[in-house]
Amino acid sequence: MRILGVETSCDDTGIAILEVDENQNFKILANLVASQIKVHKKYGGVFPAMAKREHQKNLAPTLISALKESKLLKNSANKITKENQKNFDDIFYKEPELNKKITSFLKKYAKPDIDAIAVTNGPGLEPCLWTGVNFARALSYFWNLPLIDVNHIESHILVNLLQTNNCSLQVPALGLVVSGGHTQIVLVKKFGKYEILGETRDDAAGECFDKCAKILGLGYPGGPVISKLAEKHKNNMPLIRSNNGNEFDIKLPRPMEHSGDYDFSFSGLKTATLYLWQKINDRQKTAQRKRAVASEIQQAIIDVLIKKTIKAVKDYNVKTLILGGGVTANQELRKQMEKKLADELPNAKFLVPSPNLSTDNGLMVAVAGYFKAKKNGFSNWKTLEADANLRVE
């Protein structure tokens, strides 16, 4: 079975082609991502309308590249009938530019040797989601292929099965999904059956990284740049003298670390970072100080994530801990989480994707699509809709 995966939930245009044999062995034929970081960098965050426009530009070229890489791209002169065009016009009535691009693509290239199309339909930024959903709907209609709607959070969890034997998963499992828009602890009872144990009440961890980086005058996205600075920090920082002459150490709160539940709150950490940075005398805002603050921001977030996650692993007698989402590409988080799990629950299995699969990509959509297809979880191209607030439950 070959599945085309389409991902446009935020600012990454992901297209992948995955092949799965009868023994559930996965073969990655292509996994391409068109990043929009350069577009959004100067604004310090993602603007949905701008991200949607970039998806419209990137989808067809990225698909062509993926088909070429997987040796499935074939030239062919296809005729677009009046009925075809009417359906395309209905699908893309709000996206005329994408309508032109996909019509041009379908005229030039033959239907590839794939069996289904999987697409993220939520959660995420609604304008971005609709672009990917409509793109997949049009392909499903014209190529007469089954369409599979995929939950973004579930796909971050299931992409980890690429590293297990024949997609085996010891359950109950626990998924910690940490990204720019989501911070959730999800209990995995079995494939397709989940329970959200806890989530952020305000800012997600990724948002906190971005906002703290902006306070320090760093670049976007905030997570990678804060991580790089933290790596260079050495724990020999003397006390800081504030503008009023008082001395203090660099210390930030760990919000809700001891709340007893599995929920998160990172908005207060952002505010505390702002007050801390304002408190430091301007002459002492050196590169060394900035590294120290970056290290404390990162450690505060890591401490809370580990505390809540390990508590849930113990409380639910979990056999497998799974990480997913862009923030889990953070090497310090991976290292400290793995050590804590090994120290306190040595029999639990630890799954974490490679950094390039932690961030949004089409491959994770194809993997989740495969498992949903096994349960005949197909959608109708005529009625499939995006749902920005879709819940994994």
C-alpha positions as a Python dict, from the first residue, in 0.01 Angstrom:
ca = {
    (1, 'M'): (0, 0, 0),
    (2, 'R'): (129, 345, -92),
    (3, 'I'): (-4, 652, 85),
    (4, 'L'): (45, 1018, -5),
    (5, 'G'): (61, 1234, 309),
    (6, 'V'): (-29, 1606, 303),
    (7, 'E'): (44, 1837, 598),
    (8, 'T'): (-43, 2210, 617),
    (9, 'S'): (-158, 2261, 977),
    (10, 'C'): (73, 2558, 1042),
    (11, 'D'): (366, 2697, 845),
    (12, 'D'): (530, 2384, 702),
    (13, 'T'): (411, 2239, 371),
    (14, 'G'): (475, 1866, 405),
    (15, 'I'): (437, 1606, 130),
    (16, 'A'): (542, 1243, 177),
    (17, 'I'): (492, 907, 9),
    (18, 'L'): (499, 598, 229),
    (19, 'E'): (496, 235, 121),
    (20, 'V'): (377, -36, 361),
    (21, 'D'): (395, -408, 283),
    (22, 'E'): (176, -691, 411),
    (23, 'N'): (404, -739, 713),
    (24, 'Q'): (372, -373, 812),
    (25, 'N'): (725, -288, 708),
    (26, 'F'): (748, 81, 626),
    (27, 'K'): (951, 220, 336),
    (28, 'I'): (984, 596, 298),
    (29, 'L'): (975, 685, -71),
    (30, 'A'): (978, 1062, -18),
    (31, 'N'): (939, 1310, 267),
    (32, 'L'): (974, 1675, 168),
    (33, 'V'): (899, 1989, 367),
    (34, 'A'): (880, 2344, 233),
    (35, 'S'): (957, 2564, 533),
    (36, 'Q'): (822, 2916, 580),
    (37, 'I'): (1062, 3024, 855),
    (38, 'K'): (1223, 3293, 640),
    (39, 'V'): (882, 3438, 557),
    (40, 'H'): (767, 3467, 919),
    (41, 'K'): (1102, 3537, 1082),
    (42, 'K'): (1085, 3914, 1057),
    (43, 'Y'): (744, 3915, 1228),
    (44, 'G'): (848, 3686, 1514),
    (45, 'G'): (554, 3451, 1460),
    (46, 'V'): (322, 3288, 1209),
    (47, 'F'): (52, 3494, 1039),
    (48, 'P'): (-223, 3253, 923),
    (49, 'A'): (-317, 3446, 607),
    (50, 'M'): (45, 3469, 501),
    (51, 'A'): (105, 3101, 582),
    (52, 'K'): (-199, 3006, 375),
    (53, 'R'): (-63, 3200, 77),
    (54, 'E'): (272, 3020, 106),
    (55, 'H'): (100, 2680, 120),
    (56, 'Q'): (-84, 2766, -200),
    (57, 'K'): (251, 2841, -365),
    (58, 'N'): (431, 2537, -225),
    (59, 'L'): (186, 2247, -247),
    (60, 'A'): (205, 2161, -617),
    (61, 'P'): (585, 2208, -653),
    (62, 'T'): (649, 2002, -338),
    (63, 'L'): (421, 1725, -465),
    (64, 'I'): (604, 1720, -798),
    (65, 'S'): (939, 1693, -617),
    (66, 'A'): (809, 1411, -395),
    (67, 'L'): (673, 1215, -692),
    (68, 'K'): (999, 1267, -877),
    (69, 'E'): (1204, 1147, -577),
    (70, 'S'): (988, 838, -542),
    (71, 'K'): (1006, 774, -918),
    (72, 'L'): (628, 800, -950),
    (73, 'L'): (611, 1116, -1161),
    (74, 'K'): (490, 1048, -1515),
    (75, 'N'): (409, 1296, -1788),
    (76, 'S'): (69, 1267, -1951),
    (77, 'A'): (-170, 1491, -2139),
    (78, 'N'): (-491, 1482, -1935),
    (79, 'K'): (-809, 1655, -2038),
    (80, 'I'): (-991, 1865, -1779),
    (81, 'T'): (-1360, 1833, -1860),
    (82, 'K'): (-1626, 2091, -1781),
    (83, 'E'): (-1746, 1869, -1498),
    (84, 'N'): (-1390, 1844, -1362),
    (85, 'Q'): (-1349, 2219, -1372),
    (86, 'K'): (-1685, 2276, -1205),
    (87, 'N'): (-1585, 2052, -915),
    (88, 'F'): (-1247, 2224, -888),
    (89, 'D'): (-1422, 2560, -883),
    (90, 'D'): (-1648, 2438, -604),
    (91, 'I'): (-1355, 2302, -402),
    (92, 'F'): (-1135, 2609, -451),
    (93, 'Y'): (-1398, 2880, -453),
    (94, 'K'): (-1192, 3074, -197),
    (95, 'E'): (-856, 2978, -347),
    (96, 'P'): (-851, 3062, -720),
    (97, 'E'): (-471, 3064, -737),
    (98, 'L'): (-447, 2710, -601),
    (99, 'N'): (-721, 2611, -844),
    (100, 'K'): (-501, 2725, -1135),
    (101, 'K'): (-194, 2549, -1000),
    (102, 'I'): (-360, 2212, -942),
    (103, 'T'): (-541, 2224, -1275),
    (104, 'S'): (-211, 2289, -1450),
    (105, 'F'): (-48, 2003, -1255),
    (106, 'L'): (-323, 1753, -1335),
    (107, 'K'): (-317, 1840, -1705),
    (108, 'K'): (54, 1768, -1727),
    (109, 'Y'): (109, 1462, -1505),
    (110, 'A'): (-48, 1116, -1490),
    (111, 'K'): (-209, 960, -1186),
    (112, 'P'): (77, 813, -976),
    (113, 'D'): (87, 457, -850),
    (114, 'I'): (-50, 530, -501),
    (115, 'D'): (-347, 382, -316),
    (116, 'A'): (-476, 656, -86),
    (117, 'I'): (-431, 1018, 20),
    (118, 'A'): (-401, 1117, 387),
    (119, 'V'): (-436, 1480, 494),
    (120, 'T'): (-428, 1670, 823),
    (121, 'N'): (-771, 1820, 886),
    (122, 'G'): (-705, 1947, 1240),
    (123, 'P'): (-613, 2081, 1483),
    (124, 'G'): (-415, 2379, 1356),
    (125, 'L'): (-454, 2717, 1190),
    (126, 'E'): (-784, 2705, 1002),
    (127, 'P'): (-679, 2889, 682),
    (128, 'C'): (-374, 2665, 653),
    (129, 'L'): (-569, 2346, 721),
    (130, 'W'): (-827, 2428, 454),
    (131, 'T'): (-554, 2473, 193),
    (132, 'G'): (-420, 2121, 248),
    (133, 'V'): (-767, 1968, 283),
    (134, 'N'): (-889, 2121, -42),
    (135, 'F'): (-571, 2020, -223),
    (136, 'A'): (-619, 1658, -108),
    (137, 'R'): (-990, 1667, -192),
    (138, 'A'): (-915, 1772, -550),
    (139, 'L'): (-655, 1499, -595),
    (140, 'S'): (-887, 1238, -441),
    (141, 'Y'): (-1166, 1338, -677),
    (142, 'F'): (-961, 1355, -999),
    (143, 'W'): (-752, 1045, -931),
    (144, 'N'): (-1045, 851, -781),
    (145, 'L'): (-846, 760, -470),
    (146, 'P'): (-964, 704, -110),
    (147, 'L'): (-921, 1006, 118),
    (148, 'I'): (-817, 975, 484),
    (149, 'D'): (-854, 1260, 733),
    (150, 'V'): (-580, 1261, 998),
    (151, 'N'): (-561, 1420, 1342),
    (152, 'H'): (-242, 1626, 1375),
    (153, 'I'): (-176, 1523, 1738),
    (154, 'E'): (-228, 1155, 1664),
    (155, 'S'): (17, 1172, 1374),
    (156, 'H'): (287, 1320, 1602),
    (157, 'I'): (242, 1016, 1826),
    (158, 'L'): (220, 746, 1559),
    (159, 'V'): (522, 859, 1356),
    (160, 'N'): (730, 698, 1633),
    (161, 'L'): (617, 355, 1511),
    (162, 'L'): (860, 390, 1221),
    (163, 'Q'): (1132, 284, 1466),
    (164, 'T'): (954, -22, 1610),
    (165, 'N'): (939, -374, 1470),
    (166, 'N'): (631, -422, 1256),
    (167, 'C'): (464, -119, 1414),
    (168, 'S'): (443, -281, 1758),
    (169, 'L'): (345, -64, 2053),
    (170, 'Q'): (329, -169, 2417),
    (171, 'V'): (17, -16, 2571),
    (172, 'P'): (-92, 163, 2772),
    (173, 'A'): (141, 425, 2629),
    (174, 'L'): (175, 793, 2703),
    (175, 'G'): (230, 1063, 2442),
    (176, 'L'): (381, 1400, 2529),
    (177, 'V'): (313, 1629, 2232),
    (178, 'V'): (492, 1962, 2257),
    (179, 'S'): (487, 2213, 1974),
    (180, 'G'): (428, 2579, 1901),
    (181, 'G'): (53, 2541, 1934),
    (182, 'H'): (6, 2239, 2158),
    (183, 'T'): (133, 2097, 2486),
    (184, 'Q'): (-62, 1783, 2575),
    (185, 'I'): (-20, 1462, 2768),
    (186, 'V'): (-220, 1191, 2592),
    (187, 'L'): (-294, 843, 2720),
    (188, 'V'): (-277, 591, 2434),
    (189, 'K'): (-505, 299, 2522),
    (190, 'K'): (-473, 141, 2177),
    (191, 'F'): (-460, 257, 1815),
    (192, 'G'): (-734, 513, 1766),
    (193, 'K'): (-835, 527, 2134),
    (194, 'Y'): (-691, 818, 2331),
    (195, 'E'): (-757, 1029, 2638),
    (196, 'I'): (-613, 1376, 2697),
    (197, 'L'): (-489, 1375, 3056),
    (198, 'G'): (-357, 1729, 3058),
    (199, 'E'): (-283, 2027, 2837),
    (200, 'T'): (-179, 2388, 2855),
    (201, 'R'): (-427, 2639, 2994),
    (202, 'D'): (-271, 2928, 2801),
    (203, 'D'): (54, 2941, 2604),
    (204, 'A'): (203, 2620, 2467),
    (205, 'A'): (570, 2549, 2540),
    (206, 'G'): (668, 2643, 2186),
    (207, 'E'): (486, 2975, 2212),
    (208, 'C'): (667, 3043, 2539),
    (209, 'F'): (1003, 2980, 2372),
    (210, 'D'): (911, 3219, 2089),
    (211, 'K'): (788, 3496, 2317),
    (212, 'C'): (1086, 3468, 2553),
    (213, 'A'): (1323, 3479, 2258),
    (214, 'K'): (1154, 3797, 2142),
    (215, 'I'): (1202, 3953, 2487),
    (216, 'L'): (1575, 3876, 2467),
    (217, 'G'): (1598, 4016, 2115),
    (218, 'L'): (1672, 3678, 1960),
    (219, 'G'): (1548, 3530, 1633),
    (220, 'Y'): (1249, 3319, 1534),
    (221, 'P'): (1165, 3040, 1597),
    (222, 'G'): (1262, 3082, 1961),
    (223, 'G'): (1316, 2720, 2064),
    (224, 'P'): (1623, 2645, 1849),
    (225, 'V'): (1795, 2979, 1916),
    (226, 'I'): (1740, 2956, 2294),
    (227, 'S'): (1867, 2598, 2286),
    (228, 'K'): (2186, 2703, 2104),
    (229, 'L'): (2254, 2979, 2356),
    (230, 'A'): (2182, 2746, 2649),
    (231, 'E'): (2440, 2497, 2518),
    (232, 'K'): (2709, 2765, 2549),
    (233, 'H'): (2614, 2867, 2903),
    (234, 'K'): (2851, 2779, 3187),
    (235, 'N'): (2723, 2765, 3546),
    (236, 'N'): (2967, 3017, 3690),
    (237, 'M'): (2759, 3331, 3658),
    (238, 'P'): (2811, 3585, 3939),
    (239, 'L'): (2517, 3764, 4099),
    (240, 'I'): (2360, 4040, 3893),
    (241, 'R'): (2320, 4396, 4011),
    (242, 'S'): (1982, 4549, 3930),
    (243, 'N'): (1916, 4910, 3837),
    (244, 'N'): (1848, 4993, 4205),
    (245, 'G'): (2177, 4836, 4318),
    (246, 'N'): (2041, 4510, 4465),
    (247, 'E'): (2209, 4182, 4378),
    (248, 'F'): (2011, 3878, 4260),
    (249, 'D'): (2057, 3547, 4082),
    (250, 'I'): (1897, 3438, 3754),
    (251, 'K'): (1601, 3226, 3859),
    (252, 'L'): (1264, 3175, 3691),
    (253, 'P'): (949, 3001, 3823),
    (254, 'R'): (834, 2655, 3719),
    (255, 'P'): (460, 2723, 3665),
    (256, 'M'): (222, 2454, 3795),
    (257, 'E'): (513, 2215, 3859),
    (258, 'H'): (357, 2099, 4186),
    (259, 'S'): (-13, 2144, 4100),
    (260, 'G'): (-81, 1771, 4129),
    (261, 'D'): (-251, 1744, 3789),
    (262, 'Y'): (-124, 1707, 3434),
    (263, 'D'): (-204, 2056, 3307),
    (264, 'F'): (47, 2322, 3204),
    (265, 'S'): (68, 2701, 3203),
    (266, 'F'): (356, 2883, 3039),
    (267, 'S'): (216, 3236, 3015),
    (268, 'G'): (352, 3324, 3360),
    (269, 'L'): (700, 3207, 3264),
    (270, 'K'): (699, 3449, 2972),
    (271, 'T'): (596, 3735, 3203),
    (272, 'A'): (860, 3639, 3461),
    (273, 'T'): (1124, 3641, 3186),
    (274, 'L'): (1017, 3991, 3085),
    (275, 'Y'): (1044, 4119, 3444),
    (276, 'L'): (1380, 3946, 3492),
    (277, 'W'): (1524, 4099, 3175),
    (278, 'Q'): (1394, 4443, 3267),
    (279, 'K'): (1546, 4408, 3613),
    (280, 'I'): (1898, 4348, 3479),
    (281, 'N'): (2108, 4661, 3451),
    (282, 'D'): (2150, 4755, 3083),
    (283, 'R'): (2529, 4746, 3114),
    (284, 'Q'): (2508, 4386, 3235),
    (285, 'K'): (2297, 4262, 2944),
    (286, 'T'): (2598, 4095, 2789),
    (287, 'A'): (2610, 3790, 2563),
    (288, 'Q'): (2708, 3590, 2873),
    (289, 'R'): (2400, 3710, 3064),
    (290, 'K'): (2179, 3635, 2766),
    (291, 'R'): (2311, 3279, 2755),
    (292, 'A'): (2240, 3241, 3127),
    (293, 'V'): (1880, 3362, 3090),
    (294, 'A'): (1827, 3139, 2785),
    (295, 'S'): (1952, 2840, 2982),
    (296, 'E'): (1715, 2918, 3270),
    (297, 'I'): (1417, 2957, 3034),
    (298, 'Q'): (1490, 2623, 2872),
    (299, 'Q'): (1543, 2445, 3203),
    (300, 'A'): (1223, 2588, 3353),
    (301, 'I'): (1021, 2450, 3061),
    (302, 'I'): (1201, 2114, 3071),
    (303, 'D'): (1152, 2076, 3447),
    (304, 'V'): (776, 2123, 3418),
    (305, 'L'): (740, 1892, 3118),
    (306, 'I'): (939, 1616, 3288),
    (307, 'K'): (764, 1650, 3624),
    (308, 'K'): (414, 1622, 3477),
    (309, 'T'): (501, 1351, 3227),
    (310, 'I'): (678, 1119, 3469),
    (311, 'K'): (392, 1161, 3717),
    (312, 'A'): (145, 1049, 3447),
    (313, 'V'): (367, 755, 3348),
    (314, 'K'): (366, 636, 3711),
    (315, 'D'): (0, 705, 3779),
    (316, 'Y'): (-118, 510, 3473),
    (317, 'N'): (142, 232, 3486),
    (318, 'V'): (252, 321, 3135),
    (319, 'K'): (469, 79, 2938),
    (320, 'T'): (583, 319, 2664),
    (321, 'L'): (659, 691, 2671),
    (322, 'I'): (635, 869, 2335),
    (323, 'L'): (751, 1221, 2252),
    (324, 'G'): (629, 1423, 1955),
    (325, 'G'): (606, 1778, 1826),
    (326, 'G'): (862, 2039, 1725),
    (327, 'V'): (978, 2126, 2078),
    (328, 'T'): (1077, 1761, 2135),
    (329, 'A'): (1359, 1815, 1885),
    (330, 'N'): (1528, 1991, 2180),
    (331, 'Q'): (1825, 1770, 2265),
    (332, 'E'): (1836, 1872, 2632),
    (333, 'L'): (1470, 1777, 2679),
    (334, 'R'): (1530, 1440, 2515),
    (335, 'K'): (1839, 1368, 2723),
    (336, 'Q'): (1689, 1468, 3057),
    (337, 'M'): (1356, 1293, 2991),
    (338, 'E'): (1529, 970, 2891),
    (339, 'K'): (1752, 978, 3201),
    (340, 'K'): (1461, 1050, 3436),
    (341, 'L'): (1257, 767, 3285),
    (342, 'A'): (1551, 524, 3307),
    (343, 'D'): (1619, 620, 3669),
    (344, 'E'): (1262, 593, 3794),
    (345, 'L'): (1094, 349, 3551),
    (346, 'P'): (1369, 140, 3391),
    (347, 'N'): (1124, -108, 3238),
    (348, 'A'): (933, 156, 3040),
    (349, 'K'): (1018, 196, 2672),
    (350, 'F'): (1113, 540, 2540),
    (351, 'L'): (1025, 644, 2183),
    (352, 'V'): (1126, 977, 2034),
    (353, 'P'): (1140, 1060, 1661),
    (354, 'S'): (1446, 1192, 1481),
    (355, 'P'): (1453, 1575, 1497),
    (356, 'N'): (1333, 1611, 1137),
    (357, 'L'): (1026, 1400, 1221),
    (358, 'S'): (954, 1592, 1541),
    (359, 'T'): (855, 1898, 1341),
    (360, 'D'): (550, 1894, 1111),
    (361, 'N'): (589, 1673, 804),
    (362, 'G'): (385, 1470, 558),
    (363, 'L'): (534, 1138, 665),
    (364, 'M'): (368, 1144, 1006),
    (365, 'V'): (36, 1207, 828),
    (366, 'A'): (93, 910, 597),
    (367, 'V'): (175, 683, 896),
    (368, 'A'): (-140, 786, 1084),
    (369, 'G'): (-336, 756, 760),
    (370, 'Y'): (-221, 398, 716),
    (371, 'F'): (-352, 290, 1056),
    (372, 'K'): (-681, 469, 1000),
    (373, 'A'): (-716, 308, 656),
    (374, 'K'): (-680, -35, 819),
    (375, 'K'): (-1003, 42, 1004),
    (376, 'N'): (-1171, 168, 685),
    (377, 'G'): (-1150, 522, 820),
    (378, 'F'): (-1202, 689, 484),
    (379, 'S'): (-1367, 1024, 412),
    (380, 'N'): (-1567, 1161, 123),
    (381, 'W'): (-1390, 1428, -82),
    (382, 'K'): (-1722, 1609, -119),
    (383, 'T'): (-1780, 1657, 253),
    (384, 'L'): (-1440, 1656, 428),
    (385, 'E'): (-1381, 1976, 624),
    (386, 'A'): (-1100, 2129, 825),
    (387, 'D'): (-1148, 2155, 1203),
    (388, 'A'): (-904, 2391, 1373),
    (389, 'N'): (-1014, 2272, 1719),
    (390, 'L'): (-1019, 1898, 1650),
    (391, 'R'): (-953, 1689, 1961),
    (392, 'V'): (-750, 1369, 1959),
    (393, 'E'): (-1011, 1208, 2184),
}
